[in-house]
Amino acid sequence: MRSLSRFLPILVGLVLGYLLMSPPEWLASLGPWRWLAVAAIVLLGLLAFTAWQLSANLPADPPLEPAAEAEVSGELRDLCAASRSSTGTAAASPPGPSRRAP
């Protein structure tokens, strides 16, 4: 399965490229609109394949944890502070139980 996942994007790209360059005969009745229909089909196929690849390769529930202070550079801290002061926002609380008052 691993080797197939390496060649599947190439195969899908070749099929979509061939479809784009050689529109099927059953679309001939559309006349000049045939190219637009084929382009829409190819775009839809490309978007569907991209969505499938992302859902197959990314974790469903990635863990989100704040970075330790030692991992954050001074430049990034300064940039965050400038962004917060210019927008008037505050830092988000770390994930966990809600800290709202009852």
C-alpha positions as CSV (number, residue, x, y, z in Angstrom):
1,M,0.0,0.0,0.0
2,R,2.9,2.3,0.8
3,S,4.4,2.0,-2.7
4,L,0.9,2.7,-4.3
5,S,0.6,5.9,-2.3
6,R,3.8,7.1,-3.8
7,F,2.7,6.6,-7.4
8,L,-1.0,7.4,-7.0
9,P,-0.6,11.2,-7.3
10,I,1.4,10.8,-10.5
11,L,-1.2,8.4,-11.9
12,V,-4.1,10.7,-11.0
13,G,-2.3,13.6,-12.5
14,L,-1.7,11.8,-15.7
15,V,-5.3,10.7,-16.0
16,L,-6.6,14.2,-15.3
17,G,-4.1,15.7,-17.8
18,Y,-5.1,13.2,-20.4
19,L,-8.8,13.9,-19.8
20,L,-8.0,17.7,-20.1
21,M,-6.1,17.2,-23.4
22,S,-8.4,14.6,-24.9
23,P,-12.0,15.3,-23.9
24,P,-14.4,12.3,-24.1
25,E,-16.6,12.0,-27.2
26,W,-19.8,11.9,-25.1
27,L,-19.2,15.6,-24.4
28,A,-19.0,16.5,-28.1
29,S,-22.6,17.6,-28.1
30,L,-21.7,20.6,-25.9
31,G,-19.7,22.1,-28.7
32,P,-17.2,24.8,-27.5
33,W,-18.6,24.4,-24.0
34,R,-17.0,21.0,-23.9
35,W,-13.7,22.4,-22.9
36,L,-15.2,24.2,-20.0
37,A,-17.1,21.1,-18.9
38,V,-13.9,19.0,-19.0
39,A,-12.0,21.7,-17.1
40,A,-14.7,21.7,-14.4
41,I,-14.6,17.9,-14.2
42,V,-10.8,17.9,-13.9
43,L,-10.9,20.6,-11.2
44,L,-13.5,18.7,-9.3
45,G,-11.4,15.5,-9.6
46,L,-8.2,17.4,-8.4
47,L,-10.0,18.9,-5.4
48,A,-11.5,15.5,-4.5
49,F,-8.2,13.7,-4.7
50,T,-6.5,16.5,-2.7
51,A,-9.1,16.2,0.0
52,W,-8.8,12.4,0.1
53,Q,-5.0,12.7,0.4
54,L,-5.2,15.2,3.2
55,S,-7.8,13.1,5.1
56,A,-5.8,9.9,4.6
57,N,-2.4,11.4,5.8
58,L,-3.3,13.9,8.5
59,P,-4.2,12.8,12.0
60,A,-7.9,13.2,12.8
61,D,-7.3,14.9,16.2
62,P,-3.9,16.4,16.4
63,P,-2.7,17.2,20.0
64,L,-2.5,21.0,20.5
65,E,-0.2,22.1,23.4
66,P,1.4,25.4,24.0
67,A,5.1,25.6,23.3
68,A,7.5,25.9,26.3
69,E,8.9,29.3,26.8
70,A,12.4,28.0,26.0
71,E,11.3,26.9,22.6
72,V,9.9,30.4,21.6
73,S,12.5,32.8,20.2
74,G,12.7,36.4,21.4
75,E,11.7,37.7,18.0
76,L,8.6,35.6,17.9
77,R,7.6,36.8,21.4
78,D,8.2,40.4,20.3
79,L,6.1,39.9,17.2
80,C,3.3,38.3,19.3
81,A,3.3,41.1,21.8
82,A,3.2,43.7,19.0
83,S,0.3,41.9,17.3
84,R,-1.6,41.6,20.5
85,S,-1.1,45.3,21.4
86,S,-2.1,46.5,17.9
87,T,-5.3,44.3,17.8
88,G,-6.2,44.7,21.5
89,T,-6.4,40.9,22.0
90,A,-5.0,38.7,24.8
91,A,-3.2,35.4,24.7
92,A,-5.5,32.4,24.6
93,S,-5.6,30.0,27.6
94,P,-4.0,26.6,27.1
95,P,-6.3,23.7,26.3
96,G,-8.0,22.1,29.2
97,P,-10.9,22.7,31.5
98,S,-12.7,26.0,31.0
99,R,-11.6,28.8,33.3
100,R,-14.9,30.7,33.3
101,A,-16.5,31.8,36.5
102,P,-19.7,29.9,37.4
